[in-house]
Structures are given as structure tokens and as C-alpha cells.
């Protein structure tokens, strides 16, 4: 069992829980309650490699839980930074979520992906997609517009995430090497 964590980070009401629901069941649940404690699903995305799996963590987006979220950052292999296209502040706060993740002891090889949710509500957009693409490019982060409601973009996101996550490797500093030495049988 792997404990490779990928965290969904972003403001409250951007749709992190709905994204998890869409990914785990393939369906949209219109009735969700605000996340107050982290939960996760385990994904095994490659049937050809059953040893590769990771946990996708749903974290609380409310300000009062922000410090609690940081305990999940340690040794995380990735973060999906989620904003809501219909809420400009959620995009403006992405820099804060990115900084929190970077300073939170995630693995140095951890991947970050930017996700714009509620892409199906184009008439209600408060965020300019060109601005989003520029920010992602400037920060060297992959970007995916998605809709938890319709499922659009979810498969592309998961494919990119699966390809980007580092596979488990033994750290050189924790590997144990046993070398037998021959005893010198000659005396004096």
C-alpha cells in the first residue's frame, strides 16, 4: 500500500470535494458539505503496473483549517491547485496555496498542477483564461480547465497527473548495503 499523497488545495467552495467525487465514482453529487477534515481516495491508475498507486487527498479550504492542512504537506508527491472560474478571489489565492505547499515540506520532486473548475459555467466567469494560462506558464505548472459537473477535462488531468508523479524509489541515504569482508586467516 502506498502512502504517496497528492493534495487538492484551494479556497472553500471551489469544488475540491466534487472533483474527488467525480474521480472516484465517475458521477457528480450535487449535495456536498464543506470539508472540515481531510479525507482521501486511493487510485491505481495503471492496470499494467499494480504496484503504482497514490492517494488523492481532499483538504479543507476554509481559512480556519489552513494551518491543519499543512500537516498533510510533509512528503507529499504532488498538489492540485484548484480555483473556481466563477470566483476571482479563488484564483488570486492560488499563489498563497502554492507558497504554502512549497514551504510545507513536500518532496523536492513534487509536482503541482493548476486546475480551473466549473469550466462549464462560461457565462459566469470572473477569471480570464488568458491570465490563467500566463500564470501557469510563468510558474512552470501544468494547467487544466475542468468541470466536476460534466466531467470535462477530468481524464486529461488524471493522465497528466499519473505521468507526472514520481514513482516510489529507495532513497540513497536510507538504503542499507551489506558487504561481507573476508577475515584475514594469517596470523602475525
N, C-alpha and C positions, 0 to 999 in steps of 0.2 A: 504494500500500500504506500502510495506516495504522499508526501506532505508538501509538494510543490504548490505554493499558493499564488494565485493571480487574483488581485483585488479589484473590485469595481468601486471607484471613488468618484464622488461628485456631490453636489448640493442635494438637499432633500427635494423630492418630487421630480427628479429628472428622469426617473424610470428605471433605476438600477434593479429593483425587485422585479419589475415587469420583464426586463431583459433576461434575468435569471430564469423566470418562469417560462418565457418563450424558448430559451435554450434547453431547459430540462424537459419540458413536455411538448414543445412544438406548438403550443397554444398560448393565447393571450387571456389573462384573467383580469377582467375589468374591476374586480374588487380586491384591492390590496391595502394593507395598513402600513403606516410608516415603520421602517425598520429601526428598532431600538437596540438590538443585539445582533452581532454578526452571525451569519449562517452561511453554509456552503453546499455546493453540489460537486460531485466528483465526475470528471469527464475522462473518457478513454477514447480519444478522437480517431485513433488509427487502429483498425481491426488487425492489421498486419503486424503491429507492434503492441501486444497487450501489456508489455511492461511499462509503456509510456502512458502516464495519466497525470492529471493535475486537478487541483481543487479551485473552483471559481467561487470567490467569497463575495457575498453581498454585505456591504457595510452601511452603517447609519450615516445619513448625510446632514443631519441636524447639527448645528453648531455645538450644542451642549455635549454631543457624543464624540466630537472631533479628537479629543485627547485619548479617549478609549480606543478609537480606531488604530492609533499608532502602534499598539501592541501587536497588531497583525502584520505590520510592515516588515518586521525583522525577518530576514532571509527570504522574502517574497521573490518570486521569479518574474513577476510582471504586474502591471497595473493597467486597467482600462479606465481612462479618464472620461467620465460621461457628463455631457451637458445637454440641456433641453433647448432645441431650436426656438421654442416659443417663450423662453425666459432668458433675456440678455445677461442678467446677473450671473446665471449659472455658467455661462461661457467666460465671463470676466473672472470668475473664481477658479477656473481651471489652473491658472498659474499657481495659485495657493495650494491646490491639491497636488500638483506636480512637485512643488517645493517640499511639501510635507512628505511625500513618498521618497524623494531623493535623500532627504535628511533623516529618514526613518529606518536606516539600517537594512534596506533591501539589498539583495545581492548586486554586486557591481555589474553583472551581466544582465540584470533585469531589463525587460522590455516594457515600453509604455506605448499604448495605442489610444488615440483620441477618437471618441465616438460621439456623434451628434444624434441624439434620439429624437423621436417624434417628427421624423422627416416627412411623414405623411401629411402633416399639417402646414403645408407651404403657405397657405393664406394667412396664417397666424405667426409667421416667422418674425422674430425680433433680432435675429442674428444673421449677418450677411455671410453667405457661404464662401465668398472670396476671401473674407477676413479669416475665416476658419482655416481654409487651405493654406493661406500665407503663414498663419501662426504655426500650423503643423510642420510646414516645410522649414521655417526658421528654427524650430526646435528639434528637427530630425525625428519626428514622430509620425507613424502611420496614422491615417485618418479614414474613418468610415462613417458615412451617413447611414443611419438605420431607423427602422420603425419596429418597436416591440409589438405594436398593434397589428401590423400587416405581416411582419416577418421579413420585410425587405432589408437586404444588407446583412442579415444575421449570419448566413452561411459564409459569406465572404470574410466577415470579421473572424469567425471561428477558424477558417482555413489559415488566415494570416497569423492569428494568434498561435495556432498549433505549430506553424513553421518557424515562428519567432522565438518560442520558448526554448531556452537551453535544456537539453536532455540532462538527466542526472549523471554526474561524473564524480569519481572519487577525488577529493581534494588532495593535492600532493602533500600538504602539511599534515594530513590526518591518516595517510596511508601507512601501513605498517609493513616493513620489509624485514624478513628474517633471512639472515645469511649465516650458514654454518661455516665455522672455521675448523681447519684440521689442527689437531693438537700436535705439537712437536714431540715425537716419541724419543728423540735422542736426549740423552741425559748429559749434562755438564758439557 
